[in-house]
Structure formats: C-alpha cells, structure tokens
Amino acid sequence: MYNCIYIIDNIDIRERGNCMLQMMSISVKSLSTIGSTPKSSNHDSEMEFPQDFRCPISMELMKEPVIISTGVTYERKNIEKWFFSYNKKTCPATMQNIVNFGVTPNYTLKRLILVWQNSHSPSSSSSSSPSESFKRDEIVSLLNTLASSPFKVKSLKKLKEIIKIGDERKLDFIILGGLDVLFKLVVQVLLDCSDFAVFQACEEALGVLQHFVVSGEDDGKVIELLSQPECMKSMVIILQRGSKEARVYVISILKKLANSSFNWKVIVDDQGIGMFKSMLELASDEISTKASSSAFDLFIKILDSSKKSRSKAIEAGAMCTLIELLPDANKSKCEKILQIIKLLCECVDGRVAFTEHRLATGAVSQKMFDVSDMASKICVKIFSLICSFHPTEKVLEEMMVYGVVKKLVVLLHTSGQSSTKNKVVDMFKKHSNLWSRYPCFPDELKGYLCLHH
C-alpha cells in the first residue's frame, strides 16, 4: 500500500492530504475488490517477488502488465477498474491528471516476470534454462537469416513452429523485434508482387502473424502493425491471388482484427470491391468449411460497421452470390447468409439488388419455418424492409406466389406481442389490398384488417 504514496512532492499541502487519503482508500479497497489476498495464491505466496513485478495498486504479482500514458506499469484489470469503475482521471502512482486512458501491454516486463518465475520455481528442472536459451538463440538466428538471405520461406516455417509452442516464445519473438521483420516481409509484396519468392515469403509471414492476433486487448503491437494501410493492402492482394492456405491466414487475421473494433473505412474505400469478391469466393468454397464460416463472420462484422461497406459489397455482387448459396446452406451458414442479406437490404442498392434477382423472394421464403426461429425472424425483417421501402407490385405478387404471405398469416396468429409480429401486422396493413385480390387470401383476415371489398 505504501508504495502508492511516494509521489506527491510537488502538490500543495491541501492536495497532498487529499491525494494521500484517496490513495489509502483505494489501496484498502484493492485488497478486497481489485486484487486477491496473499492467502489465495498458493504458489505465488511462497516466493518473494521483486517489488517492480508487483502492481502499485494491489501490490500483487502482475500477470498482464500494461503501461499507461504516465509511463507507470499496472496490472490491466486493476488500472481499468481504477479508470472505469471508480471513474478516476489520475495516475494512481503519480496522481498526474490523465487525458489518454489507453493502455499498452508491457511485453518486456511480462517476459522478465515469466523468466524470474521459471528460474525460482521449485518444480523447474536444471535443464529448462539451457532449453529456453536455445529457443531464444534459434529465434535470433532465424530473424538474422530473414534479414540477410533471399531464401526466407524455410526460416519462416521454422519460426511458425517455434511460435506455436506458447506465449513465452511469442514474447521472445516480440522483444527481439520479430514483428517488425514480418511487417517488412508482408509489405514487400506491394513493391514486387510478380516475384514468386517475395509473394511466397509474404504468405508465410502472414502464417506466422496469425498466431499472434488474439484480441485487441493483449496484442496492441500486432494490431498496430496490421492496421497500417500498407499491410492491409498486402493482405488484400494475398486474399485475391494467394494460395488457399494463405487466404485462410488472411481471413483469420482480419476476423480477429474485426473483434478488436478495427476501423474498416480506409480499407473498404480503397480495396473494398476486390476484398469482398475474394471473401465471397472463399465463402462459396465447400471444401474448407472453417474458412467459409470465417468469411461469413467477417462479412457480417464489416457490413455492420458502415453503410458504405454495404454499397461496396453489393457492387462486388454479394446479393447475387448469397441468394444462390442460400438453398443448399446448412443451418449455421443459412443464418449467416440471411443476416448478411438483411444488412444489405438496409440500403437502397441492396433492396434493388434483391428485387431484381428472380430467385430472391422464393429462396428466402423457403427458409421461413424451415431452419430456426432466428432464421425465421431474419426472413421477416428482410421482407419488412422490402415492403416498407421498395414494395414493387412484382415483389408483392411474388410474396403471394411463393407462399410468403401464407407464412406471415401463421405468424399473425401467434399469441402475444413481439417486434416480429408487429412487422407482420405492418406489412398486412400496407399491402393487404393487393394480396386480398387473390382467392387464397383468408377471408377472416379481411375483417381483422378492416378491408373493404
């Protein structure tokens, strides 16, 4: 606790007293709400860790050390609780005012903590240290080879195998500057994409990088590098022209980037149509189910981020491809396809593309009540969008012919109120005059909807 109160020399007497009371208060709270008591850590409590390895807030060993804008390192969950649960706008250790509340992983300190733990662990064998050292030396050797040799693929494949071993090897790789080496190999394809060796090295470098991107929280350096426009352009090139394995690497990386609240605007504006065409091709691939599923997930993430992306996807032919994939799609894929169609129908171009496709109404109608409750609800949303904003007589007639209206009647008879049922009622109120001309339209609905002959 006292470690947190040494930094207020330049604050006036009144502020000093307030700061000390504040720090003492949060330090006491931290014992019960932020960190765990020493008794809860069986192995850790048996070792006396260096003071620099302990979080200044909880005084416990840091597992995810992060640096804030003042340069002080804290355990991630503790400093985030300080900022976002207690709504503090100061650095707990220095009491400096904070404007930027972002945090950066302290990989070097995390590595030092892991090394210290391994060297002081009672269960660690005497042979573990040489092995650890050998792996680090091997990473150094491989990175040197990548920097000097024109034959890079073999070294990259060895690096990929080493990286798979675990987080310690990843930390070694980052500390030794490996990410910057990979970044240079990836963007090199922009300068000479006709060189097969350069192209293949870029593919293998992406194969290594995919093992680093886990989330936006833990891999700030990786996210930062991959977010560079040059790197994104290179990945789109691989997505368009690379091997199937390399394209799966790219989809995997992009999907994980999407989970980190990545801003897609620049890449969509610059490479959108080509990127979406390649994603659609991968999504249509029946050989790799995992790659196809990931491509659909990524599609949803990107389209959900902006309306501009939806226009680009429509221009790339997304609506036509999705409608043709829908009839034979399994449950999981079907729900994703319908979700994408719904997102596309939220813009004018998407609704036009839907109504102009001769199979669209029938394909979506077929999936109502035939897949899942979720799929049926999405189908209703799609037809609600069409009926509200683009209700051509041709489409309304198709909805009757392909049985959409009949299925909507079933939903109209469900008990209770729901947003889905409300959409159905709204569609009938707007278009029953046209649908009631057909002999198969239920007579009881005419009275219910107050229709006049």
C-alpha positions in Angstrom: 0.0 0.0 0.0 2.8 2.5 0.9 4.3 2.0 -2.5 1.5 4.1 -3.9 2.1 7.3 -1.8 5.6 8.4 -2.6 4.9 10.6 -5.5 3.3 13.9 -4.3 6.3 16.2 -3.6 5.1 18.8 -6.0 1.5 19.0 -4.8 0.4 21.7 -2.3 -0.4 20.7 1.3 -4.2 20.5 0.9 -3.9 18.5 -2.3 -1.3 16.3 -0.7 -3.6 15.4 2.1 -6.5 14.7 -0.3 -4.2 12.5 -2.5 -2.9 10.5 0.4 -6.4 9.9 1.7 -7.5 8.9 -1.8 -4.6 6.5 -2.3 -5.0 4.9 1.1 -8.7 4.4 0.4 -8.2 2.8 -2.9 -5.3 0.7 -1.6 -7.5 -0.7 1.2 -10.3 -1.3 -1.3 -7.9 -3.1 -3.6 -7.3 -5.8 -1.1 -10.9 -6.9 -1.3 -12.1 -5.7 -4.7 -9.2 -5.5 -7.1 -6.6 -8.0 -6.1 -6.9 -11.2 -4.1 -5.3 -11.6 -0.7 -2.0 -13.3 -0.4 -3.7 -16.4 1.1 -5.5 -17.0 -2.2 -2.2 -17.5 -4.1 -0.7 -20.8 -3.1 2.4 -20.9 -5.2 3.0 -17.2 -5.6 2.8 -16.6 -1.8 5.7 -18.9 -1.3 8.1 -16.7 -3.3 9.2 -13.1 -2.6 8.8 -11.3 -5.9 10.8 -8.2 -6.7 8.9 -5.0 -6.0 9.0 -4.0 -9.6 7.0 -7.1 -10.6 4.1 -6.0 -8.3 1.1 -3.8 -9.3 1.3 -0.5 -7.5 -2.4 -0.7 -6.7 -2.9 -4.2 -5.4 0.8 -5.0 -4.6 0.4 -8.4 -6.2 2.4 -10.0 -8.9 1.3 -8.7 -12.3 0.1 -11.2 -14.9 -0.9 -8.8 -17.6 1.3 -5.7 -17.1 0.3 -2.6 -19.0 1.8 0.9 -19.3 -0.4 4.0 -19.1 0.3 7.4 -20.5 2.4 8.5 -17.4 4.8 5.6 -18.0 3.8 3.6 -14.9 3.0 -0.1 -15.3 0.0 -1.7 -13.6 -1.9 -5.0 -13.7 -4.5 -4.5 -16.5 -7.6 -5.3 -14.5 -6.6 -3.1 -11.6 -5.9 0.1 -13.6 -9.0 -0.5 -15.7 -11.1 -0.7 -12.6 -9.4 2.5 -11.3 -10.3 4.3 -14.5 -13.7 2.9 -15.5 -15.3 1.6 -12.3 -14.0 4.3 -9.9 -14.0 6.9 -12.7 -10.6 8.3 -11.7 -8.8 10.6 -14.0 -5.4 10.4 -12.4 -2.4 8.1 -12.3 -2.7 6.1 -9.1 1.1 6.3 -8.5 1.9 9.9 -9.6 -1.5 11.5 -9.2 -0.9 13.2 -12.6 -4.1 14.0 -14.5 -4.9 11.6 -17.3 -6.3 12.5 -20.7 -5.4 9.4 -22.6 -6.8 6.3 -20.9 -5.4 3.8 -23.3 -3.0 1.1 -22.1 -0.1 -0.6 -23.8 1.0 -4.2 -23.0 4.4 -4.2 -21.3 5.8 -7.3 -23.1 9.3 -6.8 -21.7 8.2 -6.8 -18.1 5.9 -9.7 -18.7 8.8 -11.7 -20.2 11.0 -10.8 -17.2 8.4 -11.9 -14.8 8.0 -15.3 -16.6 11.7 -15.8 -16.7 12.0 -15.0 -12.9 9.1 -17.3 -12.1 10.7 -20.2 -14.1 14.1 -19.7 -12.5 12.7 -19.6 -9.0 10.1 -22.3 -9.4 10.8 -25.4 -7.2 9.5 -27.7 -10.0 11.8 -26.2 -12.7 14.5 -28.6 -13.8 18.1 -27.6 -14.2 17.8 -28.4 -17.9 15.0 -26.0 -18.6 17.2 -22.9 -18.7 19.5 -24.1 -21.5 16.5 -25.2 -23.5 14.9 -21.8 -23.0 18.1 -20.1 -24.0 18.5 -22.4 -27.1 15.0 -21.4 -28.3 15.7 -17.7 -28.0 19.0 -18.1 -29.8 17.2 -20.0 -32.5 14.7 -17.2 -32.9 17.6 -14.7 -33.2 19.4 -16.8 -35.8 16.2 -17.2 -37.9 15.5 -13.4 -37.7 19.0 -12.7 -38.9 18.6 -15.1 -41.8 15.3 -13.4 -42.8 17.1 -10.1 -42.8 20.0 -11.2 -45.0 19.1 -14.3 -47.0 16.9 -14.3 -50.2 15.6 -17.7 -49.1 13.1 -16.9 -46.4 10.4 -19.5 -46.7 12.2 -22.2 -44.8 13.1 -19.9 -41.9 9.5 -18.6 -41.7 8.2 -22.1 -41.5 10.6 -22.9 -38.6 9.5 -19.7 -36.8 5.9 -20.7 -37.2 6.6 -24.0 -35.4 8.5 -22.2 -32.6 5.7 -19.7 -32.1 3.2 -22.4 -31.7 5.0 -23.6 -28.6 3.4 -21.0 -26.4 3.2 -17.4 -25.1 6.8 -17.3 -23.8 8.1 -17.8 -27.3 5.8 -15.2 -28.7 7.1 -12.7 -26.1 10.7 -13.6 -27.0 9.8 -13.0 -30.7 8.2 -9.6 -30.0 11.0 -8.4 -27.7 13.6 -9.4 -30.3 11.9 -7.3 -33.0 10.3 -10.1 -34.9 7.1 -8.3 -35.6 8.9 -5.5 -37.5 10.7 -8.2 -39.6 7.4 -9.8 -40.5 5.8 -6.5 -41.3 8.6 -5.7 -43.8 8.1 -9.1 -45.5 4.4 -8.6 -45.8 4.5 -5.1 -47.3 7.3 -6.1 -49.7 4.7 -7.7 -51.9 3.5 -4.2 -52.7 6.8 -3.4 -54.4 7.2 -6.5 -56.4 4.2 -8.8 -56.3 5.3 -10.5 -59.6 8.4 -12.0 -57.8 7.3 -15.5 -56.7 9.8 -15.6 -53.8 8.6 -12.3 -52.4 5.0 -13.5 -52.8 5.6 -16.8 -51.0 7.6 -15.1 -48.2 4.6 -12.7 -47.7 2.2 -15.7 -47.4 4.5 -17.5 -44.9 4.9 -14.3 -42.9 1.1 -14.0 -42.6 1.1 -17.6 -41.5 3.3 -16.6 -38.5 1.4 -13.4 -37.8 -2.0 -15.2 -37.5 -0.7 -16.9 -34.3 -0.2 -13.5 -32.6 -3.5 -11.9 -33.1 -5.7 -13.0 -30.2 -7.6 -9.8 -29.2 -7.4 -6.1 -29.3 -6.5 -6.1 -25.6 -3.4 -8.3 -25.4 -1.7 -7.7 -28.7 -1.5 -3.9 -29.2 1.7 -4.0 -31.1 0.4 -6.6 -33.5 -2.9 -4.7 -34.0 -0.9 -1.5 -34.6 1.3 -3.1 -37.3 -1.6 -4.9 -39.1 -3.7 -1.8 -39.1 -1.1 0.1 -41.3 -2.6 0.8 -44.7 0.4 -0.9 -46.5 -0.1 -4.1 -44.5 -3.9 -4.1 -45.2 -3.3 -3.6 -48.9 -0.8 -6.5 -48.9 -3.3 -8.8 -47.2 -6.0 -7.9 -49.7 -3.5 -8.9 -52.5 -3.0 -12.2 -50.9 -6.7 -12.6 -50.4 -7.2 -12.1 -54.1 -4.3 -14.0 -55.5 -2.7 -16.1 -52.8 -2.9 -19.9 -52.2 -5.9 -21.3 -50.4 -3.9 -21.7 -47.2 -2.6 -18.1 -47.3 -6.1 -16.8 -47.9 -7.3 -18.6 -44.8 -4.4 -16.9 -42.9 -5.7 -13.5 -44.1 -9.3 -14.3 -43.2 -8.2 -15.5 -39.8 -6.2 -12.3 -39.2 -9.0 -10.0 -40.5 -11.6 -11.7 -38.4 -9.6 -11.2 -35.2 -8.9 -7.6 -36.2 -12.7 -7.2 -36.5 -13.1 -8.4 -33.0 -10.8 -5.5 -31.8 -13.1 -2.8 -33.1 -11.0 -2.2 -36.1 -11.9 0.8 -38.3 -12.6 -0.6 -41.8 -13.2 2.7 -43.5 -9.8 3.2 -45.2 -9.5 -0.4 -46.4 -13.2 -0.5 -47.6 -12.8 2.8 -49.5 -9.5 1.7 -51.1 -9.8 -2.1 -51.6 -13.4 -2.8 -50.8 -14.7 -4.4 -54.0 -11.7 -6.6 -54.6 -11.7 -7.7 -50.9 -15.4 -8.5 -51.0 -15.1 -10.5 -54.2 -12.3 -12.6 -52.7 -14.3 -13.1 -49.5 -17.3 -14.2 -51.5 -15.2 -16.7 -53.4 -13.9 -18.1 -50.1 -17.3 -18.2 -48.5 -18.6 -20.2 -51.5 -15.8 -22.8 -51.1 -17.4 -26.1 -49.9 -14.0 -27.7 -49.4 -12.9 -25.7 -46.4 -15.9 -25.3 -44.0 -13.9 -23.4 -41.4 -12.6 -20.9 -44.0 -16.1 -20.5 -45.4 -17.7 -19.9 -41.9 -14.9 -17.4 -41.0 -15.5 -15.5 -44.3 -19.2 -15.1 -43.4 -18.4 -14.0 -39.9 -16.0 -11.4 -41.2 -18.6 -10.2 -43.8 -21.1 -9.6 -41.0 -18.6 -7.7 -38.9 -17.5 -5.4 -41.8 -21.1 -4.8 -43.1 -22.3 -4.0 -39.6 -19.6 -1.3 -39.3 -20.9 1.1 -42.0 -23.4 1.6 -44.8 -20.5 2.4 -47.2 -19.2 -1.1 -46.9 -22.6 -2.5 -47.8 -22.6 -0.5 -51.1 -19.2 -1.9 -51.9 -20.3 -5.4 -51.2 -23.4 -5.1 -53.4 -21.2 -3.7 -56.2 -19.0 -6.8 -55.7 -22.0 -9.0 -56.5 -22.7 -10.1 -52.9 -26.5 -10.2 -53.2 -26.5 -12.5 -56.2 -23.9 -14.9 -54.7 -25.7 -15.1 -51.4 -29.1 -15.8 -52.9 -27.6 -18.6 -54.9 -25.8 -20.1 -51.9 -28.9 -20.0 -49.7 -30.9 -23.0 -50.9 -28.2 -25.6 -50.1 -26.8 -23.9 -46.9 -26.9 -25.8 -43.6 -28.4 -24.2 -40.5 -25.4 -22.2 -39.3 -24.4 -21.0 -42.8 -28.1 -20.2 -43.6 -28.5 -17.9 -40.6 -25.3 -16.1 -41.5 -26.3 -15.7 -45.2 -29.7 -14.3 -44.2 -28.1 -11.9 -41.7 -25.9 -10.6 -44.5 -28.9 -10.3 -46.9 -30.7 -8.3 -44.2 -27.8 -5.9 -43.7 -27.6 -5.4 -47.5 -31.3 -4.7 -47.7 -30.9 -1.9 -45.2 -29.6 0.2 -48.0 -31.3 1.2 -51.3 -28.9 -0.6 -53.6 -29.4 -3.8 -51.6 -33.1 -3.7 -51.9 -32.9 -3.1 -55.6 -30.5 -6.0 -56.0 -32.9 -8.2 -54.0 -36.0 -7.3 -56.0 -34.2 -7.7 -59.3 -33.0 -11.2 -58.6 -35.6 -13.6 -59.8 -34.9 -16.2 -57.1 -34.6 -14.0 -54.1 -38.1 -14.0 -52.8 -38.5 -17.7 -53.3 -35.1 -18.6 -51.7 -35.8 -16.5 -48.6 -39.4 -17.7 -48.3 -38.2 -21.3 -48.3 -36.1 -20.7 -45.2 -39.0 -19.4 -43.1 -40.0 -22.0 -40.5 -37.6 -24.4 -42.1 -34.3 -23.6 -40.3 -34.6 -22.0 -36.9 -36.6 -19.3 -35.0 -33.7 -16.9 -35.6 -33.7 -17.6 -39.3 -37.5 -17.0 -39.5 -37.1 -13.7 -37.7 -34.4 -12.5 -40.1 -36.6 -13.5 -43.0 -39.4 -11.4 -41.7 -37.0 -8.4 -41.3 -35.9 -8.8 -44.9 -39.4 -8.8 -46.2 -40.4 -6.0 -43.9 -37.6 -3.9 -45.3 -38.6 -4.7 -48.9 -42.3 -4.0 -48.2 -41.6 -0.7 -46.4 -39.0 0.8 -48.8 -39.2 -1.0 -52.2 -42.7 -2.5 -52.5 -43.0 -3.0 -56.3 -46.1 -4.8 -57.4 -43.9 -7.6 -58.9 -42.3 -8.3 -55.5 -45.6 -8.2 -53.6 -47.1 -10.7 -56.1 -44.0 -12.9 -55.7 -44.6 -12.9 -52.0 -48.1 -14.3 -52.5 -47.0 -16.8 -55.2 -44.0 -18.2 -53.2 -46.0 -18.6 -50.0 -44.5 -15.7 -48.0 -48.0 -14.2 -47.3 -49.3 -17.6 -46.1 -46.4 -17.9 -43.7 -46.9 -14.4 -42.5 -50.6 -15.3 -41.7 -49.3 -18.0 -39.4 -47.1 -15.5 -37.6 -50.1 -13.2 -37.3 -52.0 -15.8 -35.4 -49.2 -16.3 -32.8 -50.2 -15.2 -29.3 -48.6 -12.2 -27.5 -46.8 -9.3 -28.9 -43.3 -9.1 -30.4 -41.3 -7.0 -32.8 -41.6 -9.7 -35.4 -45.3 -9.9 -35.1 -45.6 -6.1 -35.3 -43.6 -6.1 -38.5 -46.0 -8.7 -39.9 -49.1 -6.6 -38.9 -47.5 -3.6 -40.5 -46.9 -5.4 -43.8 -50.5 -6.6 -43.9 -51.9 -3.1 -43.2 -49.8 -1.7 -46.0 -50.3 -4.3 -48.7 -53.4 -6.4 -47.9 -55.5 -4.5 -50.5 -53.3 -6.1 -53.2 -52.9 -9.5 -51.6 -56.7 -9.8 -50.9 -57.3 -9.9 -54.6 -56.0 -13.5 -54.6 -58.6 -16.2 -53.8 -56.3 -17.9 -51.4 -56.2 -14.8 -49.1 -58.1 -15.8 -45.8 -61.5 -14.1 -45.5 -61.2 -13.7 -41.8 -58.2 -11.5 -42.3 -60.2 -9.1 -44.3 -62.4 -8.4 -41.3 -59.5 -8.3 -39.0 -57.6 -5.8 -41.1 -60.9 -3.8 -41.9 -60.5 -4.4 -45.6 -63.4 -3.3 -47.9 -64.5 -5.2 -51.0 
